[in-house]
Amino acid sequence: MDERPESNYDLEEPTLFNTGNPYFLLFFAASCLFSTFFLQQVLVIANQTRLSITLAPTAGILLPIYILTRRFPLGLRDQLRIHKPDMRVLLWVVMASLAIVIVVDYLYIFSQRVLPPPENYLEGLKNIRPTNVWTAVVTFFGLCIVVPVAEEIIIRGIVQRVFARNMGDLLAFLLAGALFGVIHLNPHLLASMVTFGIFLGFIFYATRNLTYAIVAHATLNCVAFVQLSLADEEDMEMAPFYLQEIWYLFAAAALVGILLWQIKKGSPSDDEPPEDPLNSQIQ
């Protein structure tokens, strides 16, 4: 007698996650990240720091991901769970992202006191600071659109889902968050970026929709873009106004907790994508 498939996923069209080997996916993700770092350094050496924000993640992450996902009938968006957001949940995500900015900036300022940022990091900030409309457009496009999309696709869209297969969701978004901090390659950014990475990982876990994580990431980068654009070179190392009073930190942390609970509770379970096919391969 013919064996019956153990899961409905066996009857679905093949995707990157129900046919791809998890170790291959992790190797692929690591290769994309290393390629991005290499291209970024080449462009920085060529005195093209501003363009590196856009070109490096596009060539190192977005293009390889697009080429790989084209091998399967389902498109990139369906395979990576980039779905249309619910506007109410999206509003909560944006509000939580604005609140987490305060927590992240506090950690950043504290880390600066223990591990002062290197000269090349501060010089890089000055090099990408917009000086006219054209440089503002280029910087905004790279920092607030390309980088969030590329990093979320690779960290949350691939790595976190692979980790979740054998480790469970909790450990998966914690480890993916730690990896997110490590890939920024600056010790003084580690605490703040790990915290933000865990925040993004929870949003993806709670909603099962990568769009929310991309929007959250873009929100923080937009705040950074505004701060970078408005600050004079002499003021770039000064703390924002909300870091002058400690109560901002406690209020922001409490608000983040409340909003994350609302995001988890309010995500429409009936319309949620089904369980990750990576977890449903034939035993």
Secondary structure, DSSP 8 states (H G I E B T S, - for coil): -----SSGGGGS---HHHHS-HHHHHHHHHHHHHHHHHHHHHHHHTT-HHHHHHHHHIIIIIHHHHHHHTTSSS-HHHHTT-----HHHHHHHHHHHHHHHHHHHHHHHHHHHHS---HHHHHHHHHHS--SHHHHHHHHHIIIIIHHHHHHHHIIIIIIHHHHHHH-HHHHHHHHHHHHHHTT--GGGHHHHHHHHHHHHHHHHHH--HHHHHHHHHHHHHHHHHHHHHS-GGGTTS--GGGSSHHHHHHHHHHHHHHHHHHHHHS-GGGS--S-GGGGS--
